[in-house]
Amino acid sequence: MRRCRIAHTYKVKIKDFQRMIFTHLLCFILLTMPFAIHKLYNGVTIYHSKDLLRREWKNLSLRIVRILWFANEASGFYIYSLSSKKFRRKFLASILKCEPYWFKVKCRYLPRFIAVN
């Protein structure tokens, strides 16, 4: 009986891990693909003359691509926190453990008397 339960728990953990890795891989592909396309476009059109409007569109697209690139770097935290129940529990426990400290720091800077009109 105990072996079946351990095997079942192990299978559930493996399935959760596979789901988490697949989601992370999908986000990685979707969020880094625009950067590769932008680099390819720049490589192809590097010697073409560009007017001011085309350069501005290129700069705008570069900024959007960079935001997506940085979103890819941050996506791991959100994927792990949303998909892992154990991670969520430990993260919330650490937040709740720090909560009294935050209130002490905040209260230190609040005014002592608040004037009410």
N, CA, C and O atoms as a GROMACS GRO file, in nm:
protein
  468
    1MET      N    1   0.082  -0.119   0.000
    1MET     CA    2   0.000   0.000   0.000
    1MET      C    3   0.087   0.126   0.000
    1MET      O    4   0.063   0.220  -0.076
    2ARG      N    5   0.188   0.126   0.086
    2ARG     CA    6   0.275   0.242   0.096
    2ARG      C    7   0.354   0.262  -0.034
    2ARG      O    8   0.374   0.376  -0.076
    3ARG      N    9   0.399   0.154  -0.096
    3ARG     CA   10   0.473   0.165  -0.221
    3ARG      C   11   0.388   0.226  -0.331
    3ARG      O   12   0.436   0.307  -0.410
    4CYS      N   13   0.262   0.188  -0.336
    4CYS     CA   14   0.173   0.244  -0.438
    4CYS      C   15   0.155   0.394  -0.416
    4CYS      O   16   0.151   0.472  -0.512
    5ARG      N   17   0.145   0.433  -0.292
    5ARG     CA   18   0.126   0.575  -0.261
    5ARG      C   19   0.252   0.655  -0.298
    5ARG      O   20   0.241   0.765  -0.353
    6ILE      N   21   0.368   0.601  -0.267
    6ILE     CA   22   0.494   0.669  -0.301
    6ILE      C   23   0.509   0.678  -0.452
    6ILE      O   24   0.550   0.782  -0.504
    7ALA      N   25   0.478   0.570  -0.521
    7ALA     CA   26   0.488   0.571  -0.668
    7ALA      C   27   0.391   0.673  -0.728
    7ALA      O   28   0.425   0.743  -0.823
    8HIS      N   29   0.271   0.681  -0.672
    8HIS     CA   30   0.173   0.777  -0.722
    8HIS      C   31   0.222   0.921  -0.698
    8HIS      O   32   0.210   1.006  -0.786
    9THR      N   33   0.275   0.947  -0.580
    9THR     CA   34   0.327   1.080  -0.549
    9THR      C   35   0.441   1.116  -0.642
    9THR      O   36   0.450   1.229  -0.690
   10TYR      N   37   0.528   1.020  -0.668
   10TYR     CA   38   0.641   1.042  -0.759
   10TYR      C   39   0.591   1.075  -0.900
   10TYR      O   40   0.644   1.165  -0.964
   11LYS      N   41   0.491   1.002  -0.947
   11LYS     CA   42   0.436   1.028  -1.080
   11LYS      C   43   0.372   1.166  -1.088
   11LYS      O   44   0.384   1.235  -1.190
   12VAL      N   45   0.303   1.205  -0.983
   12VAL     CA   46   0.241   1.338  -0.981
   12VAL      C   47   0.348   1.446  -0.985
   12VAL      O   48   0.332   1.546  -1.056
   13LYS      N   49   0.456   1.428  -0.910
   13LYS     CA   50   0.564   1.526  -0.910
   13LYS      C   51   0.631   1.534  -1.047
   13LYS      O   52   0.662   1.644  -1.095
   14ILE      N   53   0.652   1.420  -1.110
   14ILE     CA   54   0.712   1.418  -1.244
   14ILE      C   55   0.621   1.489  -1.343
   14ILE      O   56   0.668   1.566  -1.428
   15LYS      N   57   0.491   1.463  -1.333
   15LYS     CA   58   0.396   1.527  -1.425
   15LYS      C   59   0.394   1.679  -1.404
   15LYS      O   60   0.390   1.754  -1.501
   16ASP      N   61   0.396   1.723  -1.278
   16ASP     CA   62   0.401   1.867  -1.249
   16ASP      C   63   0.529   1.929  -1.303
   16ASP      O   64   0.527   2.039  -1.360
   17PHE      N   65   0.640   1.859  -1.285
   17PHE     CA   66   0.768   1.909  -1.334
   17PHE      C   67   0.768   1.919  -1.487
   17PHE      O   68   0.816   2.017  -1.543
   18GLN      N   69   0.714   1.818  -1.553
   18GLN     CA   70   0.708   1.820  -1.700
   18GLN      C   71   0.620   1.935  -1.748
   18GLN      O   72   0.655   2.003  -1.846
   19ARG      N   73   0.509   1.957  -1.682
   19ARG     CA   74   0.420   2.067  -1.720
   19ARG      C   75   0.491   2.202  -1.701
   19ARG      O   76   0.478   2.291  -1.785
   20MET      N   77   0.564   2.215  -1.592
   20MET     CA   78   0.635   2.338  -1.564
   20MET      C   79   0.745   2.363  -1.668
   20MET      O   80   0.760   2.475  -1.717
   21ILE      N   81   0.820   2.261  -1.702
   21ILE     CA   82   0.928   2.275  -1.800
   21ILE      C   83   0.870   2.304  -1.938
   21ILE      O   84   0.925   2.387  -2.011
   22PHE      N   85   0.762   2.238  -1.975
   22PHE     CA   86   0.700   2.264  -2.105
   22PHE      C   87   0.650   2.408  -2.114
   22PHE      O   88   0.669   2.474  -2.217
   23THR      N   89   0.589   2.457  -2.008
   23THR     CA   90   0.541   2.595  -2.006
   23THR      C   91   0.657   2.693  -2.016
   23THR      O   92   0.649   2.792  -2.088
   24HIS      N   93   0.763   2.665  -1.944
   24HIS     CA   94   0.880   2.752  -1.949
   24HIS      C   95   0.943   2.752  -2.089
   24HIS      O   96   0.984   2.856  -2.139
   25LEU      N   97   0.951   2.636  -2.150
   25LEU     CA   98   1.005   2.626  -2.285
   25LEU      C   99   0.919   2.701  -2.386
   25LEU      O  100   0.971   2.770  -2.473
   26LEU      N  101   0.789   2.688  -2.374
   26LEU     CA  102   0.697   2.759  -2.464
   26LEU      C  103   0.712   2.910  -2.448
   26LEU      O  104   0.716   2.983  -2.547
   27CYS      N  105   0.719   2.957  -2.325
   27CYS     CA  106   0.740   3.101  -2.302
   27CYS      C  107   0.874   3.146  -2.357
   27CYS      O  108   0.884   3.254  -2.415
   28PHE      N  109   0.976   3.064  -2.339
   28PHE     CA  110   1.108   3.100  -2.392
   28PHE      C  111   1.103   3.116  -2.543
   28PHE      O  112   1.158   3.212  -2.597
   29ILE      N  113   1.039   3.024  -2.611
   29ILE     CA  114   1.031   3.031  -2.757
   29ILE      C  115   0.951   3.152  -2.801
   29ILE      O  116   0.993   3.226  -2.890
   30LEU      N  117   0.836   3.174  -2.739
   30LEU     CA  118   0.750   3.285  -2.779
   30LEU      C  119   0.810   3.422  -2.748
   30LEU      O  120   0.787   3.518  -2.823
   31LEU      N  121   0.886   3.432  -2.641
   31LEU     CA  122   0.939   3.562  -2.602
   31LEU      C  123   1.076   3.594  -2.661
   31LEU      O  124   1.117   3.710  -2.661
   32THR      N  125   1.147   3.493  -2.712
   32THR     CA  126   1.276   3.520  -2.775
   32THR      C  127   1.270   3.517  -2.927
   32THR      O  128   1.363   3.563  -2.993
   33MET      N  129   1.164   3.464  -2.982
   33MET     CA  130   1.151   3.459  -3.129
   33MET      C  131   1.150   3.599  -3.192
   33MET      O  132   1.215   3.617  -3.295
   34PRO      N  133   1.081   3.698  -3.135
   34PRO     CA  134   1.086   3.832  -3.196
   34PRO      C  135   1.228   3.889  -3.201
   34PRO      O  136   1.261   3.962  -3.295
   35PHE      N  137   1.310   3.858  -3.103
   35PHE     CA  138   1.448   3.907  -3.104
   35PHE      C  139   1.525   3.846  -3.221
   35PHE      O  140   1.600   3.916  -3.289
   36ALA      N  141   1.507   3.717  -3.244
   36ALA     CA  142   1.575   3.652  -3.356
   36ALA      C  143   1.527   3.708  -3.489
   36ALA      O  144   1.606   3.730  -3.580
   37ILE      N  145   1.397   3.731  -3.500
   37ILE     CA  146   1.342   3.788  -3.624
   37ILE      C  147   1.395   3.930  -3.645
   37ILE      O  148   1.428   3.967  -3.757
   38HIS      N  149   1.402   4.007  -3.539
   38HIS     CA  150   1.453   4.144  -3.549
   38HIS      C  151   1.600   4.144  -3.592
   38HIS      O  152   1.640   4.225  -3.676
   39LYS      N  153   1.680   4.054  -3.536
   39LYS     CA  154   1.821   4.045  -3.576
   39LYS      C  155   1.835   4.003  -3.722
   39LYS      O  156   1.920   4.055  -3.794
   40LEU      N  157   1.752   3.909  -3.765
   40LEU     CA  158   1.755   3.865  -3.904
   40LEU      C  159   1.717   3.980  -3.997
   40LEU      O  160   1.781   4.000  -4.100
   41TYR      N  161   1.614   4.054  -3.961
   41TYR     CA  162   1.571   4.169  -4.042
   41TYR      C  163   1.682   4.274  -4.050
   41TYR      O  164   1.707   4.330  -4.157
   42ASN      N  165   1.747   4.302  -3.937
   42ASN     CA  166   1.857   4.398  -3.938
   42ASN      C  167   1.973   4.350  -4.024
   42ASN      O  168   2.036   4.430  -4.094
   43GLY      N  169   2.000   4.222  -4.020
   43GLY     CA  170   2.108   4.168  -4.103
   43GLY      C  171   2.079   4.178  -4.251
   43GLY      O  172   2.170   4.201  -4.331
   44VAL      N  173   1.954   4.160  -4.289
   44VAL     CA  174   1.916   4.166  -4.430
   44VAL      C  175   1.911   4.310  -4.479
   44VAL      O  176   1.951   4.337  -4.593
   45THR      N  177   1.864   4.402  -4.398
   45THR     CA  178   1.844   4.540  -4.443
   45THR      C  179   1.953   4.635  -4.395
   45THR      O  180   1.931   4.757  -4.392
   46ILE      N  181   2.068   4.584  -4.358
   46ILE     CA  182   2.172   4.671  -4.302
   46ILE      C  183   2.225   4.771  -4.405
   46ILE      O  184   2.263   4.882  -4.368
   47TYR      N  185   2.230   4.734  -4.531
   47TYR     CA  186   2.286   4.823  -4.633
   47TYR      C  187   2.181   4.901  -4.711
   47TYR      O  188   2.216   4.975  -4.802
   48HIS      N  189   2.054   4.885  -4.676
   48HIS     CA  190   1.949   4.964  -4.742
   48HIS      C  191   1.942   5.102  -4.679
   48HIS      O  192   1.958   5.118  -4.558
   49SER      N  193   1.918   5.201  -4.764
   49SER     CA  194   1.904   5.336  -4.709
   49SER      C  195   1.768   5.348  -4.640
   49SER      O  196   1.666   5.299  -4.689
   50LYS      N  197   1.769   5.414  -4.525
   50LYS     CA  198   1.647   5.424  -4.445
   50LYS      C  199   1.616   5.570  -4.420
   50LYS      O  200   1.703   5.649  -4.383
   51ASP      N  201   1.490   5.605  -4.440
   51ASP     CA  202   1.449   5.742  -4.408
   51ASP      C  203   1.419   5.751  -4.258
   51ASP      O  204   1.428   5.651  -4.186
   52LEU      N  205   1.384   5.868  -4.213
   52LEU     CA  206   1.362   5.892  -4.070
   52LEU      C  207   1.248   5.807  -4.014
   52LEU      O  208   1.259   5.751  -3.905
   53LEU      N  209   1.138   5.797  -4.089
   53LEU     CA  210   1.024   5.719  -4.042
   53LEU      C  211   1.060   5.572  -4.025
   53LEU      O  212   1.021   5.510  -3.926
   54ARG      N  213   1.134   5.515  -4.120
   54ARG     CA  214   1.173   5.374  -4.111
   54ARG      C  215   1.267   5.351  -3.992
   54ARG      O  216   1.257   5.249  -3.923
   55ARG      N  217   1.359   5.445  -3.969
   55ARG     CA  218   1.449   5.432  -3.854
   55ARG      C  219   1.372   5.438  -3.722
   55ARG      O  220   1.404   5.365  -3.628
   56GLU      N  221   1.272   5.524  -3.715
   56GLU     CA  222   1.192   5.534  -3.593
   56GLU      C  223   1.111   5.407  -3.569
   56GLU      O  224   1.100   5.361  -3.455
   57TRP      N  225   1.055   5.349  -3.675
   57TRP     CA  226   0.983   5.222  -3.660
   57TRP      C  227   1.078   5.112  -3.616
   57TRP      O  228   1.042   5.026  -3.535
   58LYS      N  229   1.199   5.115  -3.668
   58LYS     CA  230   1.299   5.015  -3.630
   58LYS      C  231   1.335   5.030  -3.482
   58LYS      O  232   1.348   4.931  -3.410
   59ASN      N  233   1.352   5.155  -3.436
   59ASN     CA  234   1.382   5.178  -3.295
   59ASN      C  235   1.267   5.136  -3.204
   59ASN      O  236   1.289   5.078  -3.097
   60LEU      N  237   1.144   5.164  -3.247
   60LEU     CA  238   1.027   5.122  -3.169
   60LEU      C  239   1.020   4.970  -3.160
   60LEU      O  240   0.995   4.914  -3.053
   61SER      N  241   1.041   4.904  -3.273
   61SER     CA  242   1.036   4.757  -3.271
   61SER      C  243   1.148   4.700  -3.185
   61SER      O  244   1.128   4.599  -3.117
   62LEU      N  245   1.265   4.763  -3.186
   62LEU     CA  246   1.375   4.717  -3.101
   62LEU      C  247   1.339   4.730  -2.954
   62LEU      O  248   1.371   4.642  -2.874
   63ARG      N  249   1.273   4.838  -2.917
   63ARG     CA  250   1.234   4.856  -2.777
   63ARG      C  251   1.130   4.753  -2.734
   63ARG      O  252   1.135   4.701  -2.623
   64ILE      N  253   1.036   4.724  -2.822
   64ILE     CA  254   0.935   4.623  -2.791
   64ILE      C  255   1.000   4.486  -2.777
   64ILE      O  256   0.966   4.409  -2.687
   65VAL      N  257   1.093   4.456  -2.867
   65VAL     CA  258   1.164   4.328  -2.862
   65VAL      C  259   1.245   4.316  -2.734
   65VAL      O  260   1.251   4.209  -2.674
   66ARG      N  261   1.307   4.424  -2.691
   66ARG     CA  262   1.384   4.420  -2.566
   66ARG      C  263   1.294   4.398  -2.445
   66ARG      O  264   1.331   4.326  -2.352
   67ILE      N  265   1.176   4.458  -2.446
   67ILE     CA  266   1.082   4.436  -2.336
   67ILE      C  267   1.042   4.289  -2.331
   67ILE      O  268   1.033   4.230  -2.223
   68LEU      N  269   1.017   4.230  -2.448
   68LEU     CA  270   0.984   4.087  -2.452
   68LEU      C  271   1.101   4.002  -2.404
   68LEU      O  272   1.081   3.901  -2.335
   69TRP      N  273   1.222   4.042  -2.439
   69TRP     CA  274   1.340   3.968  -2.396
   69TRP      C  275   1.352   3.970  -2.244
   69TRP      O  276   1.379   3.867  -2.182
   70PHE      N  277   1.332   4.087  -2.184
   70PHE     CA  278   1.340   4.096  -2.038
   70PHE      C  279   1.221   4.025  -1.972
   70PHE      O  280   1.235   3.972  -1.862
   71ALA      N  281   1.108   4.024  -2.037
   71ALA     CA  282   0.993   3.948  -1.985
   71ALA      C  283   1.025   3.800  -1.983
   71ALA      O  284   0.980   3.727  -1.894
   72ASN      N  285   1.103   3.754  -2.080
   72ASN     CA  286   1.145   3.615  -2.081
   72ASN      C  287   1.231   3.584  -1.959
   72ASN      O  288   1.217   3.478  -1.897
   73GLU      N  289   1.319   3.676  -1.924
   73GLU     CA  290   1.404   3.654  -1.807
   73GLU      C  291   1.322   3.648  -1.678
   73GLU      O  292   1.357   3.574  -1.586
   74ALA      N  293   1.216   3.724  -1.671
   74ALA     CA  294   1.134   3.728  -1.550
   74ALA      C  295   1.026   3.620  -1.548
   74ALA      O  296   0.967   3.594  -1.444
   75SER      N  297   1.000   3.559  -1.661
   75SER     CA  298   0.888   3.464  -1.668
   75SER      C  299   0.910   3.340  -1.584
   75SER      O  300   0.813   3.279  -1.538
   76GLY      N  301   1.034   3.300  -1.563
   76GLY     CA  302   1.062   3.180  -1.485
   76GLY      C  303   1.003   3.187  -1.345
   76GLY      O  304   0.943   3.091  -1.298
   77PHE      N  305   1.020   3.300  -1.281
   77PHE     CA  306   0.966   3.316  -1.146
   77PHE      C  307   0.815   3.296  -1.144
   77PHE      O  308   0.762   3.225  -1.059
   78TYR      N  309   0.747   3.358  -1.238
   78TYR     CA  310   0.601   3.350  -1.240
   78TYR      C  311   0.553   3.210  -1.279
   78TYR      O  312   0.453   3.161  -1.225
   79ILE      N  313   0.622   3.146  -1.370
   79ILE     CA  314   0.584   3.010  -1.408
   79ILE      C  315   0.600   2.916  -1.289
   79ILE      O  316   0.510   2.837  -1.260
   80TYR      N  317   0.714   2.924  -1.220
   80TYR     CA  318   0.736   2.835  -1.107
   80TYR      C  319   0.640   2.865  -0.993
   80TYR      O  320   0.591   2.773  -0.927
   81SER      N  321   0.613   2.992  -0.969
   81SER     CA  322   0.525   3.025  -0.858
   81SER      C  323   0.380   2.989  -0.887
   81SER      O  324   0.305   2.957  -0.794
   82LEU      N  325   0.339   2.995  -1.012
   82LEU     CA  326   0.201   2.960  -1.044
   82LEU      C  327   0.180   2.810  -1.057
   82LEU      O  328   0.069   2.762  -1.034
   83SER      N  329   0.282   2.736  -1.094
   83SER     CA  330   0.261   2.594  -1.122
   83SER      C  331   0.298   2.502  -1.007
   83SER      O  332   0.252   2.388  -1.003
   84SER      N  333   0.379   2.546  -0.915
   84SER     CA  334   0.422   2.458  -0.807
   84SER      C  335   0.353   2.496  -0.676
   84SER      O  336   0.370   2.606  -0.624
   85LYS      N  337   0.276   2.404  -0.625
   85LYS     CA  338   0.204   2.428  -0.500
   85LYS      C  339   0.301   2.442  -0.382
   85LYS      O  340   0.281   2.525  -0.294
   86LYS      N  341   0.406   2.362  -0.383
   86LYS     CA  342   0.505   2.368  -0.276
   86LYS      C  343   0.577   2.502  -0.276
   86LYS      O  344   0.599   2.561  -0.170
   87PHE      N  345   0.613   2.550  -0.394
   87PHE     CA  346   0.680   2.680  -0.405
   87PHE      C  347   0.589   2.792  -0.357
   87PHE      O  348   0.633   2.882  -0.286
   88ARG      N  349   0.462   2.786  -0.396
   88ARG     CA  350   0.366   2.889  -0.352
   88ARG      C  351   0.354   2.893  -0.201
   88ARG      O  352   0.354   3.000  -0.141
   89ARG      N  353   0.345   2.776  -0.140
   89ARG     CA  354   0.332   2.770   0.006
   89ARG      C  355   0.454   2.831   0.076
   89ARG      O  356   0.440   2.911   0.168
   90LYS      N  357   0.573   2.793   0.030
   90LYS     CA  358   0.695   2.844   0.093
   90LYS      C  359   0.711   2.994   0.068
   90LYS      O  360   0.756   3.067   0.156
   91PHE      N  361   0.675   3.039  -0.051
   91PHE     CA  362   0.686   3.182  -0.082
   91PHE      C  363   0.591   3.263   0.004
   91PHE      O  364   0.630   3.366   0.060
   92LEU      N  365   0.467   3.219   0.017
   92LEU     CA  366   0.370   3.291   0.101
   92LEU      C  367   0.411   3.287   0.248
   92LEU      O  368   0.391   3.384   0.320
   93ALA      N  369   0.469   3.175   0.292
   93ALA     CA  370   0.515   3.167   0.430
   93ALA      C  371   0.628   3.266   0.455
   93ALA      O  372   0.634   3.328   0.561
   94SER      N  373   0.718   3.280   0.359
   94SER     CA  374   0.828   3.376   0.378
   94SER      C  375   0.776   3.520   0.375
   94SER      O  376   0.827   3.605   0.447
   95ILE      N  377   0.675   3.548   0.292
   95ILE     CA  378   0.616   3.682   0.289
   95ILE      C  379   0.548   3.712   0.423
   95ILE      O  380   0.564   3.820   0.478
   96LEU      N  381   0.472   3.617   0.473
   96LEU     CA  382   0.402   3.639   0.599
   96LEU      C  383   0.498   3.651   0.717
   96LEU      O  384   0.469   3.720   0.815
   97LYS      N  385   0.614   3.585   0.706
   97LYS     CA  386   0.713   3.595   0.812
   97LYS      C  387   0.775   3.735   0.817
   97LYS      O  388   0.811   3.783   0.924
   98CYS      N  389   0.788   3.799   0.702
   98CYS     CA  390   0.848   3.933   0.694
   98CYS      C  391   0.746   4.044   0.719
   98CYS      O  392   0.785   4.159   0.737
   99GLU      N  393   0.620   4.012   0.722
   99GLU     CA  394   0.515   4.114   0.732
   99GLU      C  395   0.527   4.202   0.857
   99GLU      O  396   0.514   4.324   0.843
  100PRO      N  397   0.550   4.149   0.976
  100PRO     CA  398   0.562   4.238   1.093
  100PRO      C  399   0.676   4.339   1.078
  100PRO      O  400   0.664   4.453   1.124
  101TYR      N  401   0.784   4.301   1.016
  101TYR     CA  402   0.896   4.393   0.994
  101TYR      C  403   0.854   4.508   0.905
  101TYR      O  404   0.890   4.623   0.931
  102TRP      N  405   0.778   4.480   0.801
  102TRP     CA  406   0.732   4.585   0.709
  102TRP      C  407   0.646   4.687   0.782
  102TRP      O  408   0.658   4.808   0.760
  103PHE      N  409   0.559   4.639   0.870
  103PHE     CA  410   0.472   4.731   0.942
  103PHE      C  411   0.552   4.819   1.038
  103PHE      O  412   0.520   4.936   1.055
  104LYS      N  413   0.656   4.765   1.100
  104LYS     CA  414   0.739   4.845   1.189
  104LYS      C  415   0.810   4.955   1.110
  104LYS      O  416   0.817   5.069   1.156
  105VAL      N  417   0.860   4.921   0.995
  105VAL     CA  418   0.933   5.019   0.914
  105VAL      C  419   0.837   5.126   0.863
  105VAL      O  420   0.871   5.244   0.866
  106LYS      N  421   0.719   5.087   0.818
  106LYS     CA  422   0.621   5.184   0.768
  106LYS      C  423   0.577   5.278   0.879
  106LYS      O  424   0.570   5.399   0.858
  107CYS      N  425   0.546   5.224   0.996
  107CYS     CA  426   0.493   5.306   1.105
  107CYS      C  427   0.596   5.406   1.154
  107CYS      O  428   0.559   5.510   1.209
  108ARG      N  429   0.721   5.377   1.137
  108ARG     CA  430   0.825   5.467   1.183
  108ARG      C  431   0.819   5.600   1.109
  108ARG      O  432   0.852   5.703   1.166
  109TYR      N  433   0.779   5.598   0.983
  109TYR     CA  434   0.781   5.718   0.901
  109TYR      C  435   0.645   5.786   0.889
  109TYR      O  436   0.635   5.889   0.823
  110LEU      N  437   0.542   5.732   0.951
  110LEU     CA  438   0.412   5.796   0.947
  110LEU      C  439   0.409   5.913   1.045
  110LEU      O  440   0.474   5.908   1.149
  111PRO      N  441   0.334   6.018   1.012
  111PRO     CA  442   0.325   6.131   1.105
  111PRO      C  443   0.249   6.090   1.231
  111PRO      O  444   0.160   6.005   1.227
  112ARG      N  445   0.286   6.151   1.343
  112ARG     CA  446   0.222   6.114   1.470
  112ARG      C  447   0.081   6.170   1.480
  112ARG      O  448  -0.009   6.104   1.533
  113PHE      N  449   0.063   6.289   1.431
  113PHE     CA  450  -0.069   6.351   1.438
  113PHE      C  451  -0.118   6.380   1.298
  113PHE      O  452  -0.045   6.437   1.216
  114ILE      N  453  -0.238   6.341   1.270
  114ILE     CA  454  -0.297   6.366   1.139
  114ILE      C  455  -0.408   6.467   1.158
  114ILE      O  456  -0.503   6.442   1.233
  115ALA      N  457  -0.396   6.578   1.091
  115ALA     CA  458  -0.498   6.683   1.104
  115ALA      C  459  -0.619   6.646   1.020
  115ALA      O  460  -0.607   6.614   0.902
  116VAL      N  461  -0.736   6.651   1.083
  116VAL     CA  462  -0.860   6.620   1.013
  116VAL      C  463  -0.940   6.749   1.001
  116VAL      O  464  -0.965   6.816   1.101
  117ASN      N  465  -0.979   6.784   0.881
  117ASN     CA  466  -1.056   6.908   0.859
  117ASN      C  467  -1.202   6.885   0.877
  117ASN      O  468  -1.281   6.978   0.863
   0.00000   0.00000   0.00000
